[in-house]
Amino acid sequence: MGDGYWNNAVFNLLPTILVGLIFWVVMRAIFRADRTERKVYAKIEAEERARFDRDNGPSSREA
């Protein structure tokens, strides 16, 4: 088992590792964007509910 064996082993595994790494980076970006979007949406929703309660009074929602 000379240098050719190890070179072949590395070059055969390298594309799989690179594709896996690219996939991981893309999925991580998607999940982070989703988490940020949900956080911003919850903040906007809370602000809208507070504005609605302030304008209409909390008793109008209990009907």
N, C-alpha and C positions, 0 to 999 in steps of 0.2 A: 504494500500500500504506500505508494509514493505521493508526491505532491499533487499529481493529477487526480487522485481519488478525492482528496479534501477539497480541491478547487471545484470539482464537479458537484460535490455535496453542497458546498456553499452557494454556487451559482444556481443549483436546482431549488434551494430553499429561499433564496433571496427574493424572487418575485412574489412568492406566497406571503412572506413577511411584509414586504412593501405594500401589497394590496390590503393585507390585514391592518396595517398601520394607517393607511389612507381611509379605510372603512371606519376605523375607530375614531379618527379625527372628525370625519364628517358626521357620524352619529353623535359624538360629543357636542358638536356645534348645534345640531338640530335639537338635542335635549336641552341645552342651555338656552337656546332661543325660545323654546316652548315654555320653559320655566320662567324666563323673564317676561314673556307675553302674558302668562297667567297671572303673574304678580302685578303687572301694570293694569290688567283688566280688573282684578280684584280691587285695586286702589280706586280706579275710576268708578266701579260699581258702588263701593262704599261712599264715595263722595256724592254720587247721584242719590243714593238712599238718604243720606244726611240732608241733602238739599230738599228732597221730596218731603221728608219729615218736618223740616223747618218751615217749608212753605204751606204744607197742608195739615200739619199737626199729627202727632203719633196716633191719635184716636181714630183717624180716618182709615188707617190700615187694618184695624182690628175688625172691620165689618165682614 
